[in-house]
Structures are given as structure tokens and as C-alpha cells.
Amino acid sequence: MVNTLAESDEPWTEKPPRLDVGVVGTGRAGSVIGAALKRAGHQIKACTAVTDLSKLRAEALLPGVAILSIEETVADRDLILLSIPDDVLTQVVSGLAATNAVSPGTFVLHLSGRYGIDILRPLTELGCLPLALHPVMTFTGTSIDLNRLSACPFGVTTHPTLRPVAETLVMEMGGEPVWVPEASRSLYHAALTFGANNLITLVNQTSELLESAGITNPEALVAPLLSASLDNALRNGDSALTGPIARGDAETVREHLRVLANFDPAVTQAYRSLARLTAVRALASGALQPQSAENLLAMLADES
């Protein structure tokens, strides 16, 4: 195995050593991150692939890399990339530790947004070096994602002495490292999920409602409106709020709730919940006057 920064507190002053890598899990993210490490000059020695689709991804993004068992994939590597579902990460880590499948001094890297490095403790206690690098993007599992990694933020969590290693790996893949404290990892992931998942739902539900209103090409309305809203929000924060809630037009919002009652109750409830949150933020920012906020929030609280 190569000598690494982990053996010294001295930062890398020359090109970092190339690592022998084993990729555990060739789903959408694992196959792409493996390919990104390969593009950076690291040697992908083996990978695991269980389903037919994951095997196709491995063949497409990691051509020539042997598809082996997990034990063979992790044996005698400098770096192990764990790209597996959050709910099985604990089980896999514990299994690798129990069987002594990973050599001391091996970097063990996972891509989970939810977890920091504490979940890798069974392997860390055996002398492995833990890294949590979460790419903040959605993956298609194709070569398109490699270009999207350019300037992609990665949530980085590790021991302070390993931080230069983690950040260098991210930058080698074209990403931008963002430090996330271990204790903040769950909140960090909840925030990203709140935005990313709900945005997709919001866009698609908006389009469906417009179709129900007889709009034949709802994307033509949704794209410019929501793109401008996102840009304004990022630039101006809550001062970018516009519309009936920010103005305190309680009767307009009441009418919205009336017509939405013809659809899935979950849609009405989502509108009501988001309207409450928007009203509270508008009030705090000064965009909504206290009396108007009181009337609006009272109406939103009445679910009769």
C-alpha cells in the first residue's frame, strides 16, 4: 500500500500518490464517483455489482475493471469507496470489520449525506482511515454526470488530520469541498433533502394543476417563473417573497384552498402548510404586516 498523508501531519506538497481503489456498489453515484477517481489517475482495481443494471453501469463507466465479491473488492486496497444505501451501510461496515476484510491504514470513504464518520467506527477501531464525502447533486448513473461534477459541492466530514486528504480527493474529481461538522451531518442532509426532493414534487405538482386548468404546455409557465423565483431567493433571501401570502391577501388564499379541495387532500394540506411557513417568514422579514399576518394565519389554521 502507498504511503499516505495519514502517516504524517505534513500537507501534500507534491502531487498526491495514486491510490488502488475498490468500489463497493456501482449504483448511480458509486459508478460515477469511481469513474471520477479513475479520471483523476487513481487505479480502480475491482468493484461489486449485483443487479444487471449495476453491471451495465460498471461496464460503461469502469471498463475493464473486474467485478468481484465484496471481500475480493476490498482486499489490499489503499481506498475503499462504499456507495450503498444508507440503511445497509451499518451492516456492511460491521461485516467488513468482523471479518477483518480491510487492512489497517486503508482509507474507507462513503458517499452518504446522512452520516459522517462515526458510522465507520468499527473499521476505524481496526486502524482504517474514515472519510465521508457527499456529492451534492443528483445522479443519472451515466457519463453525463462526470461533467456535472465540475464545481459540484461535496459535504466533507473526517478527522481534522485527514481533512487535506478528503479535500484533495474532492478537488481531484473536480468538486468543491464544503466542511460539515460530524454533529451537524443529519441536519445538513435534512436541509438538502427538504429542498431537492420537495422542489421536484413542487414543480411536477404545479405542472399537473396547470394541466387541470386547461394549460396545454405548463412547462412554458413553470420554467421561467420558478427559475426566476429560485434566482431571486438565492440573491435576496426572504425579501424576494411576492404573491398573495406576502401581500396578506387572505381571501385570495382562501379561494386557492377552495379550488384545491377538488384534488388530492395532500395537495391542499401541502399548500396550507407551505403558506403558513411562508407567512411566518414574510412577517419576520417585514414584508407582511402583523395585522395581515394575523388574519392570514387564522384563516390557514381553520381547516373546516
N, C-alpha and C positions, 0 to 999 in steps of 0.2 A: 504494500500500500504506500501511497505517496506521503511525503512529509507535508503537514498542513499547518496553517496558522494556529490551529488549536494547541499545538505543542509549544507555542511561544506567544508572548504578548506583543511582539513586534508586528506592525502592519505590513501587508504585502507592498514591497517597493518595486517589484518586477511583476511580469505577467504571472498571474496565479497558476499553480500547477493544474494540469488537466486531470480530471478525475475519471475513474472507472465507475460507471453508474449502472444500477439495477432498477428498473421501473416496475413497481408493483401496482398494476391497474392501468389499463390502456383505454379508459373511457374518454370522454370528450376532452377533459382537462389533462389527464395524465399523458395521453399520446402527444398532445401539442407541447406541453412543457418538456417532455422527453426530447421531442424534436428540436425545441429551442436550445436545450442544453447541448445537444449534438451539434447544432449550428454554431454554438459558441466554442466548439472544439473538444468538448468532453466526449468520452467514449462510452456509448450505450452498449453494454455487454450482453444484457438479457432483459426480457420483460415477461410479464404474465398477461395472458389473455384467455378469458373463459368463454365468452359468447362469440358467435360468428361475427357479430358487428365489431367487437373489440379486436378480433383477429384481423379483420379488414383494415381497421384503423392502424394497427401495428404495422401491417404490411405496407400501408400507404405512407405513413409518417415516419416509421422507423425501419425502412427497408434493409434487409439483411440481418436484422437483429434477431437472435434466437428467442423463440417463445418457449419458456421453461416453467417448471414448477416454482412456487414461491421460494422454497428452500434453495433451489439452484440459482434463482434470480438474485437472491440477497447474499449469497456466499462470496466472501473475499472481495467485496466491493469497497470503494472509497466513499461512495454516496449511494444511499437508497432513497428513492423517490416513492412515497406512499400516496397514491391517488385513488382512494377508495371512499365509499360512503361514510359519512360521519358516524352512523350507527354501528358500524362494524370496525371502526378504527381501533377502539379499545381492545376488542377481541384479537385482532391481528397483531397489535403491538405486544399484548400479553403472550400470545402464542409464540412469537419470534423470540421473546425473552426467555420463555420457559424451555425452549429447545436449544438455546444458545446458538441460534442460527446466524446471528450478526456478530461480527468481530468487534472487540473494543477499539475505539478510535474511529469507527465508521460514522460519517455524517448521516443522520436519519432526518429526512425532510418530508413534511406532509403539507398538503395544499388546502386543508380545511380552514374555512373562515371562522368557524365556531370555536375551535380550540387553539390554544397557544402551545407551549412545550410541556406543560405538566402532564398531558396525556401520554407523552413519550417517556415518562419517568421509569417504567420497567426496563427500558433499554438504556436510558441514561445511567441508571444504577449499575449497569454492566460495563460502563465506560464508553457508551456511544455519545455522539455529539448532536444535540437536538436543534432543529431548525423548523420554524413554522412560516411558510411563505404563501400568502393567499393572493392570487391574482384577482384584481377587482375588475372582472369582465365576465361576460357570458361566452361560452364556447360552442362552436359548431362541431368541433372534432375534425376539422379539415385544415388544409394548408392555409386557408384564408386567415385563420387565427394567428398564424405566425407573424404576419404583418401588423395585426392588431395589437400585438404585444409591445410595439413601439410606443414608448412613453406610458405604457399601462402601469397604473399604481399597483404595488404589491404590499399587502399588510405584513410586516416583518415582526416576528417575536422570537427571541432567543436569549441566551445568556449574554451579558454585555461583552464578554471577551470574544464571543463568536459573531458579534454584530457586523464587523468588517467582512467576514466570510459570507454571511447572509446577504448583505447589501451588494457585495461584488457579484454574487451569483445572479441576483436580480438584474443588475445593470448589464451583465454579460448577455442576458436574454432580451435586452432592450427595454426593460421595465424601469420604473421609478420606485425605489424603496420608501415606504412610509412606516415609521416605527409605531407599533401598537403594544402598550404595556400588557403583560400577562393578565393582570387583574381586569383589564378592560376588554378582553377579547370577545366575550359574549355580547356585550353592549355594542361593540364595533360591528359585529356580524348582524345583530338585530337591526341596527340602523341601516345597513346596506340592503338587507332583505326587505325592510319596510319600504325603502324607495324603489328598488329594482323590480321586485315582484308586483308590488301594488301599481307601479307605473304601467306595466304591461296589461294588468287587469283593467286599469282605468282607461287606457287607450282603446282596448278592444270593446269594453262595455259602452264607451262613448260612441264608437262606430255603430254598434248594434242599435243603440237608442236612436241614432240619426237615421238609420235604415228604416226603423219602425215609423219614423216621422216622414218617410217618403223621399229621403235624400238618397239618390242613386249612387253617388260617389262620395261617401262620407270622408274618405281619406283626404279629399281636397280641402275640407274644412278643418279636419283634425290636425293635419300635419303643420300648417302654418300657425294655427292658434296655440297648440301645445308646445311647439318648438320655441315660439316667442315667449310663452309663459315660463318655460324652463330657463331660457336665457335671462329673462328679467329677474327671475327668482335668484339665480346664481349671482347676478350683478348687484341686485338691490335688496335682497332679503325680503322681509315682510312688507316693506314699503311698496313692493311690486303688486300687492294684492289689489285686485279690481273686482267688479261684478256686484251682484245684489247683496252678498253677505258683507263685503267690505263697506257697502253703502248703507247697510242696515235696512234693506227693503224686505221686511218680514213677510209682507203679503205676496211678493213675488216668489219667495222661497216656499211659502205655504202652497202656492199653485203648483210649483215643481213637485212637491211631495204628493199632491193630489193626482197628477197625471202619472207619476212614477208608481203609484199604487196599483196600476194595471199590469205591472210587470212582476218579476220575481221579488218577493218581500225583501230578499237580501240586498237588492239594488236600492230600495227605499231606505233600508237601515244603514247602508254604506253612505248614501247621500247625507242622511241625518247626522251620522257620526262625524263625517268629514266637515260638514257645515258647522257643527259645534266647535271642532278643533280650529277651523278657520276663523270663526267669530272670536274665539278667545285670543288667538294670535293677532287678529286685526285690532282688538281692543287694547292689547298690550303695546302694540306699535303706535297707537294713536290714530290709526286710520278709521276706526269705528268709535263713535261717541258712546259714552256709558249708557245713556237712556236708550239709544237704539240697540245697543248690545243686550240690555236687559229684556227688551221686548222680543228680540230675535231669539235669544236663548230660552225664554219662557215658551215661545211657540215651538221651538225644536224639542223641548222637553215633553211637550204634550203629544203623546203617541196615540191618542184616541182617534 
